[in-house]
Structure formats: structure tokens, C-alpha cells
Amino acid sequence: MNRVLQTYLTRTFATQALACVAALTALLQALDLLDNATDILQRHLGIRGIGYYLALRLPTVVDQVLTIGVLIASIMTFRNLARHNEITVLRAAGITTYKMAILLLPVITAIALFQFVLKDQITPRTERALSVWWQATQLHDDNDDASIKPLWFRVGPCIVSARHVGGDGRLIEGVEIYWRENSMLTRRVVAERAEEKTGQWLLRNAMETGLRDGVAISETPQD
């Protein structure tokens, strides 16, 4: 009986969770698109650009709504069980609410693992790809706007700042790279631009500043 009940509860809860997350995701995607659709169309990216933007934003939005969607789904699941008097029948059979919650642990664990992978592996990569694509598709007039903020991202132990990204993500202008050890800034490299060649980045006109015995020393390395 427990096997049949677990399958029924899992299917009911999973269906509710999928519906709630999908509805919240669609709502946030629509609101986000209202704010950015004009910019995308002004860059002459068309419908393909809108689809690409939504695809890159999807993991971030799902990560944002997944927790609240699962919470709403759990409330709706037990509400529907109570509305159809299924809770009363289950309690009469000796199955408590706590036991029903335990039967839902496998699907909840699967959702938690999915969110962990989404937050740790997928979302950072799509956010970085979106930032690079957004910078690379800027109109030339946009680059003259002094209010444009630099792009910040992380590469391993380094924090990188870029003024502009172009060349389909293979050219970065105004590069600043910061190294940290034990939460302390130990080295900084400022370069006019960085070019990606055969999987490696080449810094042009760079200036390196590092700490040696507590003293900041600057030098100009080769490209």
C-alpha cells in the first residue's frame, strides 16, 4: 500500500510543482522581456535575439522561483487531498501527515539536487554567456555612453573587470584582473585589451602590480 500511496503522492506533488514553477517562470520571463525587448530589437537581433535572451535567462529565473514554487505546490497538494477527503481516509487507515511527508522525501531530494546543480553549474555559465553576448551586441552609440558600467565576473581565484566585450566574446577592452589569497588582494593586472587565440588569452599593453614584503611593485611584462 505504501508503494502505491508514494507513487500517487509523488505524481500529484510533482505535477503541482511543475505547474507552479512553470507559471512563475513564464510570468517573470514576460516581465523581464518587457524591460529588455526594446533594447534587443534596437540592436537588430530580431526574434532570434529575443529567443536567445530568454534561453540564457531561463536558468536564472527557474533558480529564483523554484523554492517558492515547491512551497506553493506542497500547500496545494495537501489542500487538494483535504478537499477530496483523501486525508480523512488516509488517517483512518493509520497513515499520519508526517508519514505522508516522509513518502515525499525522494521527490523533494531530487528537486534539491536539481537546484544545487542548477545554481552551482548551469546558472553561472548562462549568466556569463548572457553578459558577454549583451556586451558584444551593443550598438556603437551605446559605447559612447559614460554611464555604462563595467562587466564583472570571476575566473577561478581571479576577479575580472571588463569595460567592453566584442568579437563574439573573443576581445575584451579595458581589462583589470585581481588575484586574492585568503581574502586579501595580492596582485593586479591592468591591460588595454585581451585577445583570445587558440583557447588562450593574450594581454596587450599590460601593467602588473604585486605585493612583495608588503611593498607594492609595478612592472610592465611582455604581452
Disulfide bonds with the S-S distance in Angstrom:
none
